[in-house]
Amino acid sequence: MTKPTIGFIGLGLMGGNMVENLQKRGFQINVMDLNKDAVAKVIARGNASEVSSGKELAEKSDIVMLALTTSNVVESVVYSDDGILAGMSEGMVLVDFGTSIPASTRKIGADLAKKGAGMIDAPLGRTPAHAKDGLLNIMAAGDIETFNKVKPVLEEQGENVFYLGALGAGHTTKLVNNFMGMTTVTAMSQAFAVADKAGVDRQQLFEIMSTGPSNSPFMQFCKNYAVDGVSDLGFSIANANKDLGYFVQMVEDLGSESLIAQGTSTNLQAAVDAGMGSGNVPEIFDYFLKLEK
Protein backbone atom coordinates (compact mmCIF):
# COMPACT_ATOMS: atom_id res chain seq x y z
CA MET A 1 0.00 0.00 0.00
CA THR A 2 1.40 3.42 -0.97
CA LYS A 3 2.39 5.58 1.98
CA PRO A 4 1.00 9.13 2.04
CA THR A 5 3.36 12.03 1.33
CA ILE A 6 4.01 14.03 4.50
CA GLY A 7 4.52 17.79 4.62
CA PHE A 8 6.33 18.78 7.83
CA ILE A 9 6.99 22.24 9.26
CA GLY A 10 9.10 22.63 12.40
CA LEU A 11 12.46 20.87 12.54
CA GLY A 12 13.46 21.56 16.13
CA LEU A 13 14.66 18.77 18.41
CA MET A 14 11.30 17.03 18.47
CA GLY A 15 10.20 17.74 14.91
CA GLY A 16 13.58 16.96 13.40
CA ASN A 17 13.66 13.55 15.07
CA MET A 18 10.07 12.85 14.07
CA VAL A 19 10.96 13.51 10.43
CA GLU A 20 14.04 11.27 10.67
CA ASN A 21 11.82 8.48 12.00
CA LEU A 22 9.35 8.94 9.13
CA GLN A 23 12.17 8.86 6.60
CA LYS A 24 13.53 5.63 8.08
CA ARG A 25 10.06 4.14 7.68
CA GLY A 26 9.90 4.98 3.98
CA PHE A 27 7.77 8.12 3.85
CA GLN A 28 8.34 10.83 1.24
CA ILE A 29 8.74 14.15 3.06
CA ASN A 30 8.27 17.79 2.07
CA VAL A 31 9.81 20.16 4.63
CA MET A 32 9.95 23.84 5.46
CA ASP A 33 11.90 25.50 8.27
CA LEU A 34 13.84 28.71 8.91
CA ASN A 35 16.81 26.59 10.06
CA LYS A 36 18.45 25.71 6.77
CA ASP A 37 20.97 23.40 8.45
CA ALA A 38 18.09 21.31 9.78
CA VAL A 39 16.51 21.27 6.32
CA ALA A 40 19.81 20.19 4.75
CA LYS A 41 20.05 17.21 7.13
CA VAL A 42 16.61 16.05 6.08
CA ILE A 43 17.37 16.43 2.37
CA ALA A 44 20.68 14.55 2.76
CA ARG A 45 18.87 11.48 4.09
CA GLY A 46 16.89 11.22 0.85
CA ASN A 47 13.18 10.93 -0.02
CA ALA A 48 12.72 14.58 0.90
CA SER A 49 12.20 17.95 -0.77
CA GLU A 50 12.31 21.52 0.53
CA VAL A 51 9.41 23.83 -0.25
CA SER A 52 9.26 27.61 -0.01
CA SER A 53 5.78 28.19 1.43
CA GLY A 54 3.04 26.55 3.43
CA LYS A 55 0.79 26.71 0.37
CA GLU A 56 3.31 24.78 -1.75
CA LEU A 57 3.87 22.28 1.05
CA ALA A 58 0.15 21.57 1.35
CA GLU A 59 -0.32 21.29 -2.41
CA LYS A 60 2.45 18.68 -2.65
CA SER A 61 1.46 16.61 0.40
CA ASP A 62 -1.33 14.32 1.57
CA ILE A 63 -0.92 15.03 5.29
CA VAL A 64 0.54 18.25 6.72
CA MET A 65 2.22 18.05 10.14
CA LEU A 66 3.29 20.89 12.41
CA ALA A 67 5.75 20.84 15.32
CA LEU A 68 5.81 24.55 16.13
CA THR A 69 6.32 26.62 19.25
CA THR A 70 3.18 28.70 19.84
CA SER A 71 -0.41 29.17 18.73
CA ASN A 72 0.57 32.49 17.16
CA VAL A 73 3.20 30.78 15.02
CA VAL A 74 0.72 28.06 14.01
CA GLU A 75 -1.87 30.64 12.99
CA SER A 76 0.72 32.61 11.04
CA VAL A 77 1.80 29.51 9.10
CA VAL A 78 -1.82 28.55 8.43
CA TYR A 79 -3.35 31.93 7.59
CA SER A 80 -0.64 33.86 5.75
CA ASP A 81 -1.37 34.66 2.09
CA ASP A 82 0.83 31.76 0.94
CA GLY A 83 0.08 29.66 4.03
CA ILE A 84 -1.15 26.14 4.57
CA LEU A 85 -4.86 26.96 4.33
CA ALA A 86 -4.40 28.36 0.84
CA GLY A 87 -2.96 25.03 -0.35
CA MET A 88 -5.28 22.60 1.42
CA SER A 89 -7.87 20.70 -0.56
CA GLU A 90 -10.64 18.19 0.05
CA GLY A 91 -9.58 15.03 1.86
CA MET A 92 -6.32 16.42 3.23
CA VAL A 93 -5.50 16.46 6.95
CA LEU A 94 -3.53 18.91 9.11
CA VAL A 95 -1.95 17.45 12.28
CA ASP A 96 -0.71 19.87 14.96
CA PHE A 97 1.81 18.17 17.27
CA GLY A 98 2.60 21.34 19.22
CA THR A 99 0.95 22.64 22.38
CA SER A 100 -1.66 25.19 21.33
CA ILE A 101 -4.66 27.00 22.75
CA PRO A 102 -7.74 24.81 22.15
CA ALA A 103 -9.87 27.75 20.95
CA SER A 104 -7.27 28.49 18.26
CA THR A 105 -7.20 24.82 17.24
CA ARG A 106 -10.97 24.69 16.85
CA LYS A 107 -10.95 27.89 14.78
CA ILE A 108 -8.37 26.47 12.37
CA GLY A 109 -10.30 23.20 12.19
CA ALA A 110 -13.50 25.03 11.24
CA ASP A 111 -11.74 26.94 8.47
CA LEU A 112 -10.18 23.75 7.11
CA ALA A 113 -13.57 22.06 7.14
CA LYS A 114 -14.90 24.73 4.76
CA LYS A 115 -12.40 23.37 2.21
CA GLY A 116 -13.28 19.75 2.90
CA ALA A 117 -10.05 19.17 4.84
CA GLY A 118 -9.69 17.75 8.34
CA MET A 119 -7.59 18.51 11.41
CA ILE A 120 -6.18 16.52 14.29
CA ASP A 121 -4.59 18.08 17.36
CA ALA A 122 -1.99 15.62 18.60
CA PRO A 123 0.29 17.00 21.31
CA LEU A 124 3.14 14.78 22.40
CA GLY A 125 4.53 13.10 25.47
CA ARG A 126 8.06 11.76 26.01
CA THR A 127 11.30 13.08 24.57
CA PRO A 128 13.07 13.79 21.25
CA ALA A 129 14.96 10.51 21.73
CA HIS A 130 11.63 8.67 21.73
CA ALA A 131 10.62 10.63 18.61
CA LYS A 132 13.61 9.31 16.68
CA ASP A 133 12.52 5.74 17.39
CA GLY A 134 8.78 6.28 16.87
CA LEU A 135 8.02 5.77 20.57
CA LEU A 136 6.18 8.96 21.48
CA ASN A 137 2.94 9.22 23.42
CA ILE A 138 0.41 10.96 21.15
CA MET A 139 -2.78 12.57 22.48
CA ALA A 140 -4.92 12.82 19.35
CA ALA A 141 -8.31 14.46 18.93
CA GLY A 142 -10.65 15.32 16.06
CA ASP A 143 -13.56 13.66 14.31
CA ILE A 144 -13.19 9.90 14.24
CA GLU A 145 -13.12 9.58 10.45
CA THR A 146 -10.21 12.02 10.21
CA PHE A 147 -8.41 10.28 13.07
CA ASN A 148 -8.77 6.88 11.43
CA LYS A 149 -7.37 8.30 8.20
CA VAL A 150 -4.10 9.36 9.86
CA LYS A 151 -3.94 6.73 12.60
CA PRO A 152 -1.61 4.39 10.66
CA VAL A 153 0.92 7.22 10.29
CA LEU A 154 0.57 8.26 13.94
CA GLU A 155 1.25 4.66 14.95
CA GLU A 156 4.54 4.88 13.05
CA GLN A 157 5.43 7.85 15.27
CA GLY A 158 4.05 6.83 18.63
CA GLU A 159 4.20 3.75 20.81
CA ASN A 160 0.97 4.88 22.46
CA VAL A 161 -1.64 6.72 20.38
CA PHE A 162 -4.61 7.89 22.46
CA TYR A 163 -7.86 9.05 20.84
CA LEU A 164 -9.47 11.69 23.06
CA GLY A 165 -12.56 12.79 21.13
CA ALA A 166 -13.55 16.12 19.59
CA LEU A 167 -10.99 18.52 18.11
CA GLY A 168 -9.21 20.47 20.86
CA ALA A 169 -9.38 17.67 23.43
CA GLY A 170 -5.74 16.77 22.79
CA HIS A 171 -4.48 20.28 23.45
CA THR A 172 -6.79 20.58 26.46
CA THR A 173 -5.42 17.35 27.93
CA LYS A 174 -1.81 18.40 27.30
CA LEU A 175 -2.35 21.76 29.01
CA VAL A 176 -4.03 20.14 32.02
CA ASN A 177 -1.17 17.66 32.24
CA ASN A 178 1.46 20.40 32.04
CA PHE A 179 -0.41 22.54 34.58
CA MET A 180 -0.21 19.67 37.04
CA GLY A 181 3.38 18.76 36.25
CA MET A 182 4.91 22.23 36.13
CA THR A 183 3.02 23.40 39.21
CA THR A 184 4.35 20.36 41.06
CA VAL A 185 7.95 21.01 39.97
CA THR A 186 7.70 24.73 40.82
CA ALA A 187 6.29 24.01 44.29
CA MET A 188 8.84 21.29 45.04
CA SER A 189 11.70 23.50 43.89
CA GLN A 190 10.59 26.24 46.24
CA ALA A 191 10.24 23.70 49.04
CA PHE A 192 13.95 22.83 48.70
CA ALA A 193 14.86 26.53 48.56
CA VAL A 194 12.81 27.41 51.65
CA ALA A 195 14.33 24.49 53.55
CA ASP A 196 17.80 25.74 52.65
CA LYS A 197 16.99 29.28 53.78
CA ALA A 198 15.65 27.88 57.06
CA GLY A 199 18.80 25.85 57.67
CA VAL A 200 17.32 22.44 56.88
CA ASP A 201 19.55 20.10 54.89
CA ARG A 202 18.15 19.55 51.38
CA GLN A 203 19.16 15.89 51.26
CA GLN A 204 17.51 15.31 54.61
CA LEU A 205 14.33 17.02 53.39
CA PHE A 206 14.26 14.74 50.37
CA GLU A 207 14.76 11.62 52.48
CA ILE A 208 11.80 12.57 54.68
CA MET A 209 9.46 13.77 51.91
CA SER A 210 10.23 10.85 49.60
CA THR A 211 9.04 8.33 52.20
CA GLY A 212 5.52 9.77 51.99
CA PRO A 213 2.86 10.41 49.35
CA SER A 214 4.72 13.47 48.00
CA ASN A 215 7.25 11.14 46.38
CA SER A 216 7.07 11.08 42.60
CA PRO A 217 9.28 11.19 39.50
CA PHE A 218 8.92 14.97 39.61
CA MET A 219 10.31 15.06 43.15
CA GLN A 220 13.27 13.03 41.95
CA PHE A 221 13.92 15.53 39.15
CA CYS A 222 13.76 18.40 41.66
CA LYS A 223 16.06 16.58 44.08
CA ASN A 224 18.50 15.80 41.28
CA TYR A 225 19.00 19.53 40.71
CA ALA A 226 18.46 21.03 44.19
CA VAL A 227 20.63 18.44 45.95
CA ASP A 228 22.91 16.92 43.31
CA GLY A 229 23.17 19.77 40.79
CA VAL A 230 22.03 17.53 37.92
CA SER A 231 19.51 19.14 35.55
CA ASP A 232 17.90 16.19 33.78
CA LEU A 233 14.27 17.15 33.16
CA GLY A 234 14.41 18.20 29.51
CA PHE A 235 11.71 20.88 29.53
CA SER A 236 12.62 24.55 29.69
CA ILE A 237 11.30 27.20 32.05
CA ALA A 238 10.31 29.25 28.98
CA ASN A 239 8.21 26.39 27.58
CA ALA A 240 6.61 25.75 30.96
CA ASN A 241 5.83 29.46 31.22
CA LYS A 242 4.17 29.43 27.79
CA ASP A 243 2.07 26.38 28.63
CA LEU A 244 0.92 27.78 31.98
CA GLY A 245 -0.10 30.98 30.22
CA TYR A 246 -2.11 28.93 27.74
CA PHE A 247 -3.72 26.99 30.59
CA VAL A 248 -4.75 30.23 32.32
CA GLN A 249 -6.25 31.50 29.06
CA MET A 250 -8.05 28.21 28.46
CA VAL A 251 -9.60 28.31 31.93
CA GLU A 252 -10.71 31.90 31.33
CA ASP A 253 -12.23 30.86 27.98
CA LEU A 254 -14.23 28.29 29.96
CA GLY A 255 -15.62 31.07 32.16
CA SER A 256 -13.59 30.11 35.23
CA GLU A 257 -10.25 30.95 36.81
CA SER A 258 -7.27 29.15 38.34
CA LEU A 259 -5.45 31.07 41.04
CA ILE A 260 -3.09 28.11 41.40
CA ALA A 261 -2.07 28.32 37.74
CA GLN A 262 -1.76 32.09 37.98
CA GLY A 263 0.65 31.67 40.89
CA THR A 264 2.76 29.13 39.02
CA SER A 265 2.70 31.32 35.94
CA THR A 266 3.82 34.37 37.93
CA ASN A 267 6.85 32.50 39.30
CA LEU A 268 7.79 31.01 35.93
CA GLN A 269 7.52 34.43 34.28
CA ALA A 270 9.71 35.95 36.99
CA ALA A 271 12.36 33.30 36.34
CA VAL A 272 12.18 34.02 32.61
CA ASP A 273 12.54 37.73 33.30
CA ALA A 274 15.61 36.90 35.39
CA GLY A 275 17.23 35.34 32.33
CA MET A 276 16.61 31.72 33.28
CA GLY A 277 14.19 30.79 30.50
CA SER A 278 16.52 28.39 28.71
CA GLY A 279 17.15 26.33 31.86
CA ASN A 280 15.19 23.20 32.71
CA VAL A 281 12.22 23.72 35.01
CA PRO A 282 13.83 22.37 38.24
CA GLU A 283 16.47 25.10 37.86
CA ILE A 284 13.82 27.54 39.09
CA PHE A 285 15.23 26.41 42.47
CA ASP A 286 18.04 28.95 41.88
CA TYR A 287 15.47 31.71 41.45
CA PHE A 288 13.72 30.81 44.71
CA LEU A 289 17.05 30.48 46.55
CA LYS A 290 17.92 34.10 45.70
CA LEU A 291 14.38 35.46 46.05
CA GLU A 292 13.99 38.26 48.59
CA LYS A 293 10.90 40.17 49.59
C-alpha positions as CSV (number, residue, x, y, z in Angstrom):
1,M,0.0,0.0,0.0
2,T,1.4,3.4,-1.0
3,K,2.4,5.6,2.0
4,P,1.0,9.1,2.0
5,T,3.4,12.0,1.3
6,I,4.0,14.0,4.5
7,G,4.5,17.8,4.6
8,F,6.3,18.8,7.8
9,I,7.0,22.2,9.3
10,G,9.1,22.6,12.4
11,L,12.5,20.9,12.5
12,G,13.5,21.6,16.1
13,L,14.7,18.8,18.4
14,M,11.3,17.0,18.5
15,G,10.2,17.7,14.9
16,G,13.6,17.0,13.4
17,N,13.7,13.5,15.1
18,M,10.1,12.9,14.1
19,V,11.0,13.5,10.4
20,E,14.0,11.3,10.7
21,N,11.8,8.5,12.0
22,L,9.3,8.9,9.1
23,Q,12.2,8.9,6.6
24,K,13.5,5.6,8.1
25,R,10.1,4.1,7.7
26,G,9.9,5.0,4.0
27,F,7.8,8.1,3.9
28,Q,8.3,10.8,1.2
29,I,8.7,14.1,3.1
30,N,8.3,17.8,2.1
31,V,9.8,20.2,4.6
32,M,10.0,23.8,5.5
33,D,11.9,25.5,8.3
34,L,13.8,28.7,8.9
35,N,16.8,26.6,10.1
36,K,18.5,25.7,6.8
37,D,21.0,23.4,8.4
38,A,18.1,21.3,9.8
39,V,16.5,21.3,6.3
40,A,19.8,20.2,4.8
41,K,20.1,17.2,7.1
42,V,16.6,16.1,6.1
43,I,17.4,16.4,2.4
44,A,20.7,14.6,2.8
45,R,18.9,11.5,4.1
46,G,16.9,11.2,0.9
47,N,13.2,10.9,0.0
48,A,12.7,14.6,0.9
49,S,12.2,18.0,-0.8
50,E,12.3,21.5,0.5
51,V,9.4,23.8,-0.2
52,S,9.3,27.6,0.0
53,S,5.8,28.2,1.4
54,G,3.0,26.6,3.4
55,K,0.8,26.7,0.4
56,E,3.3,24.8,-1.7
57,L,3.9,22.3,1.1
58,A,0.2,21.6,1.3
59,E,-0.3,21.3,-2.4
60,K,2.5,18.7,-2.7
61,S,1.5,16.6,0.4
62,D,-1.3,14.3,1.6
63,I,-0.9,15.0,5.3
64,V,0.5,18.2,6.7
65,M,2.2,18.0,10.1
66,L,3.3,20.9,12.4
67,A,5.8,20.8,15.3
68,L,5.8,24.6,16.1
69,T,6.3,26.6,19.3
70,T,3.2,28.7,19.8
71,S,-0.4,29.2,18.7
72,N,0.6,32.5,17.2
73,V,3.2,30.8,15.0
74,V,0.7,28.1,14.0
75,E,-1.9,30.6,13.0
76,S,0.7,32.6,11.0
77,V,1.8,29.5,9.1
78,V,-1.8,28.5,8.4
79,Y,-3.3,31.9,7.6
80,S,-0.6,33.9,5.7
81,D,-1.4,34.7,2.1
82,D,0.8,31.8,0.9
83,G,0.1,29.7,4.0
84,I,-1.2,26.1,4.6
85,L,-4.9,27.0,4.3
86,A,-4.4,28.4,0.8
87,G,-3.0,25.0,-0.3
88,M,-5.3,22.6,1.4
89,S,-7.9,20.7,-0.6
90,E,-10.6,18.2,0.1
91,G,-9.6,15.0,1.9
92,M,-6.3,16.4,3.2
93,V,-5.5,16.5,6.9
94,L,-3.5,18.9,9.1
95,V,-1.9,17.4,12.3
96,D,-0.7,19.9,15.0
97,F,1.8,18.2,17.3
98,G,2.6,21.3,19.2
99,T,1.0,22.6,22.4
100,S,-1.7,25.2,21.3
101,I,-4.7,27.0,22.8
102,P,-7.7,24.8,22.2
103,A,-9.9,27.7,20.9
104,S,-7.3,28.5,18.3
105,T,-7.2,24.8,17.2
106,R,-11.0,24.7,16.8
107,K,-11.0,27.9,14.8
108,I,-8.4,26.5,12.4
109,G,-10.3,23.2,12.2
110,A,-13.5,25.0,11.2
111,D,-11.7,26.9,8.5
112,L,-10.2,23.8,7.1
113,A,-13.6,22.1,7.1
114,K,-14.9,24.7,4.8
115,K,-12.4,23.4,2.2
116,G,-13.3,19.7,2.9
117,A,-10.1,19.2,4.8
118,G,-9.7,17.8,8.3
119,M,-7.6,18.5,11.4
120,I,-6.2,16.5,14.3
121,D,-4.6,18.1,17.4
122,A,-2.0,15.6,18.6
123,P,0.3,17.0,21.3
124,L,3.1,14.8,22.4
125,G,4.5,13.1,25.5
126,R,8.1,11.8,26.0
127,T,11.3,13.1,24.6
128,P,13.1,13.8,21.3
129,A,15.0,10.5,21.7
130,H,11.6,8.7,21.7
131,A,10.6,10.6,18.6
132,K,13.6,9.3,16.7
133,D,12.5,5.7,17.4
134,G,8.8,6.3,16.9
135,L,8.0,5.8,20.6
136,L,6.2,9.0,21.5
137,N,2.9,9.2,23.4
138,I,0.4,11.0,21.2
139,M,-2.8,12.6,22.5
140,A,-4.9,12.8,19.3
141,A,-8.3,14.5,18.9
142,G,-10.7,15.3,16.1
143,D,-13.6,13.7,14.3
144,I,-13.2,9.9,14.2
145,E,-13.1,9.6,10.4
146,T,-10.2,12.0,10.2
147,F,-8.4,10.3,13.1
148,N,-8.8,6.9,11.4
149,K,-7.4,8.3,8.2
150,V,-4.1,9.4,9.9
151,K,-3.9,6.7,12.6
152,P,-1.6,4.4,10.7
153,V,0.9,7.2,10.3
154,L,0.6,8.3,13.9
155,E,1.3,4.7,15.0
156,E,4.5,4.9,13.0
157,Q,5.4,7.9,15.3
158,G,4.0,6.8,18.6
159,E,4.2,3.8,20.8
160,N,1.0,4.9,22.5
161,V,-1.6,6.7,20.4
162,F,-4.6,7.9,22.5
163,Y,-7.9,9.0,20.8
164,L,-9.5,11.7,23.1
165,G,-12.6,12.8,21.1
166,A,-13.6,16.1,19.6
167,L,-11.0,18.5,18.1
168,G,-9.2,20.5,20.9
169,A,-9.4,17.7,23.4
170,G,-5.7,16.8,22.8
171,H,-4.5,20.3,23.4
172,T,-6.8,20.6,26.5
173,T,-5.4,17.3,27.9
174,K,-1.8,18.4,27.3
175,L,-2.4,21.8,29.0
176,V,-4.0,20.1,32.0
177,N,-1.2,17.7,32.2
178,N,1.5,20.4,32.0
179,F,-0.4,22.5,34.6
180,M,-0.2,19.7,37.0
181,G,3.4,18.8,36.2
182,M,4.9,22.2,36.1
183,T,3.0,23.4,39.2
184,T,4.4,20.4,41.1
185,V,7.9,21.0,40.0
186,T,7.7,24.7,40.8
187,A,6.3,24.0,44.3
188,M,8.8,21.3,45.0
189,S,11.7,23.5,43.9
190,Q,10.6,26.2,46.2
191,A,10.2,23.7,49.0
192,F,13.9,22.8,48.7
193,A,14.9,26.5,48.6
194,V,12.8,27.4,51.7
195,A,14.3,24.5,53.5
196,D,17.8,25.7,52.7
197,K,17.0,29.3,53.8
198,A,15.7,27.9,57.1
199,G,18.8,25.9,57.7
200,V,17.3,22.4,56.9
201,D,19.6,20.1,54.9
202,R,18.2,19.6,51.4
203,Q,19.2,15.9,51.3
204,Q,17.5,15.3,54.6
205,L,14.3,17.0,53.4
206,F,14.3,14.7,50.4
207,E,14.8,11.6,52.5
208,I,11.8,12.6,54.7
209,M,9.5,13.8,51.9
210,S,10.2,10.8,49.6
211,T,9.0,8.3,52.2
212,G,5.5,9.8,52.0
213,P,2.9,10.4,49.4
214,S,4.7,13.5,48.0
215,N,7.2,11.1,46.4
216,S,7.1,11.1,42.6
217,P,9.3,11.2,39.5
218,F,8.9,15.0,39.6
219,M,10.3,15.1,43.2
220,Q,13.3,13.0,41.9
221,F,13.9,15.5,39.1
222,C,13.8,18.4,41.7
223,K,16.1,16.6,44.1
224,N,18.5,15.8,41.3
225,Y,19.0,19.5,40.7
226,A,18.5,21.0,44.2
227,V,20.6,18.4,45.9
228,D,22.9,16.9,43.3
229,G,23.2,19.8,40.8
230,V,22.0,17.5,37.9
231,S,19.5,19.1,35.5
232,D,17.9,16.2,33.8
233,L,14.3,17.1,33.2
234,G,14.4,18.2,29.5
235,F,11.7,20.9,29.5
236,S,12.6,24.5,29.7
237,I,11.3,27.2,32.0
238,A,10.3,29.2,29.0
239,N,8.2,26.4,27.6
240,A,6.6,25.8,31.0
241,N,5.8,29.5,31.2
242,K,4.2,29.4,27.8
243,D,2.1,26.4,28.6
244,L,0.9,27.8,32.0
245,G,-0.1,31.0,30.2
246,Y,-2.1,28.9,27.7
247,F,-3.7,27.0,30.6
248,V,-4.7,30.2,32.3
249,Q,-6.3,31.5,29.1
250,M,-8.0,28.2,28.5
251,V,-9.6,28.3,31.9
252,E,-10.7,31.9,31.3
253,D,-12.2,30.9,28.0
254,L,-14.2,28.3,30.0
255,G,-15.6,31.1,32.2
256,S,-13.6,30.1,35.2
257,E,-10.3,30.9,36.8
258,S,-7.3,29.2,38.3
259,L,-5.4,31.1,41.0
260,I,-3.1,28.1,41.4
261,A,-2.1,28.3,37.7
262,Q,-1.8,32.1,38.0
263,G,0.7,31.7,40.9
264,T,2.8,29.1,39.0
265,S,2.7,31.3,35.9
266,T,3.8,34.4,37.9
267,N,6.8,32.5,39.3
268,L,7.8,31.0,35.9
269,Q,7.5,34.4,34.3
270,A,9.7,36.0,37.0
271,A,12.4,33.3,36.3
272,V,12.2,34.0,32.6
273,D,12.5,37.7,33.3
274,A,15.6,36.9,35.4
275,G,17.2,35.3,32.3
276,M,16.6,31.7,33.3
277,G,14.2,30.8,30.5
278,S,16.5,28.4,28.7
279,G,17.2,26.3,31.9
280,N,15.2,23.2,32.7
281,V,12.2,23.7,35.0
282,P,13.8,22.4,38.2
283,E,16.5,25.1,37.9
284,I,13.8,27.5,39.1
285,F,15.2,26.4,42.5
286,D,18.0,28.9,41.9
287,Y,15.5,31.7,41.4
288,F,13.7,30.8,44.7
289,L,17.0,30.5,46.6
290,K,17.9,34.1,45.7
291,L,14.4,35.5,46.1
292,E,14.0,38.3,48.6
293,K,10.9,40.2,49.6
